[in-house]
């Protein structure tokens, strides 16, 4: 049997009590190595990364609640793949999910399947909405790219204006300027 590794996270510095409660729950669950941080789930989570790097074959990775670990079900699936690839298991205390059991693995796979299904439905609705808007003449498509401003780029360049200034004036990326200039030399 490997180590029981825990991860605790709160979104803001003010949530000290929440972090302490997670630590207590994780220690009560037998966690011997704990990683914790105060950071939003949408920000970089360096302690989560350290925890995932730390776990080894036979370890159990424990969190108190699903939202402390993942920002979405898709994110959960990605994190779970990392854990499984290392030969470790995942335990989420609040929903009694434990991938060391067949039922826990089934629950996790169901969550992943639901996430994929939701994503496919969302993309289908998006495609239908675009088709409807096109049929009604309301769909404009993507905003013109830098390529549409090629003539302006070349005119400004002929006047001796440098790529950085051209990019600023036309509000397009410098790399686009260099690409346009390189394509005209060929």
C-alpha positions in Angstrom: 0.0 0.0 0.0 1.3 3.4 -1.0 1.0 6.8 0.6 -2.3 8.7 1.1 -1.7 12.1 -0.5 -4.1 15.0 0.1 -4.8 18.2 -1.7 -6.7 21.2 -0.2 -7.6 24.5 -1.9 -9.5 27.6 -1.2 -10.2 30.4 -3.7 -9.2 33.4 -1.6 -6.9 34.3 1.2 -10.0 35.1 3.4 -11.1 31.4 3.4 -8.5 30.3 6.1 -11.2 28.5 8.0 -12.3 26.5 4.9 -8.7 25.5 4.3 -8.3 24.4 7.9 -11.5 22.3 7.7 -10.2 20.6 4.6 -6.9 19.8 6.3 -8.8 18.3 9.3 -11.0 16.2 7.0 -8.0 15.0 5.0 -5.9 14.1 8.1 -8.9 12.2 9.5 -9.0 10.3 6.2 -5.4 9.2 6.8 -3.5 11.7 4.6 0.2 11.6 5.4 1.4 14.1 2.8 -0.7 17.2 2.2 -0.5 19.8 -0.5 -2.6 23.0 0.0 -3.0 26.4 -1.6 -5.1 29.5 -1.7 -5.8 30.1 -5.3 -8.8 30.4 -7.7 -9.5 27.2 -9.6 -9.1 29.1 -12.9 -5.6 30.3 -12.0 -2.4 28.2 -12.1 -2.5 25.7 -9.3 1.2 24.9 -8.6 0.5 22.9 -5.5 -1.9 20.6 -7.4 0.8 20.1 -10.0 3.3 19.3 -7.3 0.9 16.8 -5.7 0.3 15.1 -9.1 4.0 15.0 -9.7 4.5 13.5 -6.2 2.1 10.6 -6.3 3.4 7.1 -7.1 2.1 3.7 -7.9 -0.2 2.4 -5.2 -0.8 5.9 -3.7 -4.3 7.3 -3.0 -4.9 10.9 -3.9 -7.6 12.4 -1.7 -9.6 15.6 -1.8 -12.6 16.7 0.3 -14.9 17.8 -2.5 -14.9 17.7 -6.3 -14.8 21.5 -6.7 -11.6 21.6 -4.7 -9.9 19.5 -7.4 -11.4 20.2 -10.8 -12.9 23.2 -12.5 -15.1 21.0 -14.7 -15.9 17.4 -15.3 -13.6 17.5 -18.3 -10.8 18.8 -16.0 -11.6 16.0 -13.6 -11.2 13.5 -16.3 -7.8 14.9 -17.3 -6.6 14.9 -13.7 -7.9 11.4 -13.2 -6.0 10.2 -16.3 -2.8 11.6 -14.8 -3.5 9.9 -11.5 -4.3 6.6 -13.1 -1.3 6.7 -15.4 0.8 6.8 -12.3 -0.9 3.8 -10.9 -2.6 5.8 -8.1 -6.2 6.0 -7.2 -8.5 9.0 -6.5 -10.8 9.4 -3.5 -13.3 12.3 -3.1 -14.6 12.3 0.4 -17.8 14.4 0.0 -19.3 12.1 -2.7 -17.7 8.9 -1.4 -16.0 8.3 -4.7 -13.0 6.0 -4.5 -11.4 4.6 -7.7 -9.8 1.8 -5.7 -13.3 0.1 -5.9 -15.1 -1.0 -9.1 -18.1 1.2 -8.2 -15.9 4.3 -7.8 -14.3 3.7 -11.2 -17.8 3.2 -12.7 -19.0 6.5 -11.2 -15.9 8.3 -12.5 -16.3 6.9 -16.0 -20.0 7.9 -15.9 -19.0 11.5 -15.0 -16.6 11.5 -17.9 -19.2 10.1 -20.3 -21.7 12.7 -19.2 -19.1 15.5 -19.7 -18.4 14.3 -23.3 -22.1 14.0 -24.0 -22.7 17.6 -22.8 -19.8 18.9 -24.9 -21.1 17.1 -28.0 -24.7 18.5 -27.4 -23.2 22.0 -27.0 -21.3 21.8 -30.2 -24.3 20.5 -32.1 -26.5 23.4 -30.8 -23.7 25.8 -31.8 -23.6 24.4 -35.3 -27.4 24.6 -35.6 -27.4 28.2 -34.4 -24.7 29.2 -36.9 -26.6 27.4 -39.8 -29.9 29.2 -38.8 -28.1 32.6 -38.6 -26.5 32.0 -42.0 -29.9 31.1 -43.5 -31.4 34.3 -42.1 -28.4 36.4 -43.3 -27.4 37.3 -39.8 -24.1 35.4 -39.6 -21.1 37.5 -40.3 -18.5 35.0 -39.6 -15.1 35.7 -38.0 -13.8 39.2 -37.9 -11.3 39.9 -40.7 -7.8 38.7 -40.0 -4.6 40.5 -40.5 -4.4 39.1 -44.0 -7.3 41.4 -44.9 -5.0 44.3 -44.0 -2.1 43.2 -46.2 -2.4 46.2 -48.5 -2.3 48.6 -45.6 0.7 46.8 -44.1 2.6 47.0 -47.4 1.8 50.7 -47.9 3.0 51.6 -44.4 6.1 49.5 -44.9 6.9 51.3 -48.2 6.7 54.6 -46.3 9.6 53.3 -44.1 7.5 52.5 -41.0 8.8 49.6 -39.0 6.8 46.4 -38.2 6.3 47.3 -34.5 4.7 50.7 -35.4 2.6 49.1 -38.2 1.3 46.5 -35.8 0.4 49.3 -33.3 -1.4 51.4 -35.9 -3.4 48.6 -37.5 -4.0 46.8 -34.2 -2.7 43.5 -35.4 0.0 41.2 -34.1 3.7 41.9 -34.9 4.1 38.3 -36.1 1.3 38.9 -38.7 3.2 41.9 -40.0 6.4 39.8 -40.4 4.4 37.0 -42.1 2.8 39.5 -44.6 6.2 41.1 -45.4 7.8 37.6 -45.8 5.1 36.4 -48.2 5.5 39.5 -50.4 9.3 38.8 -50.7 8.7 35.3 -52.0 
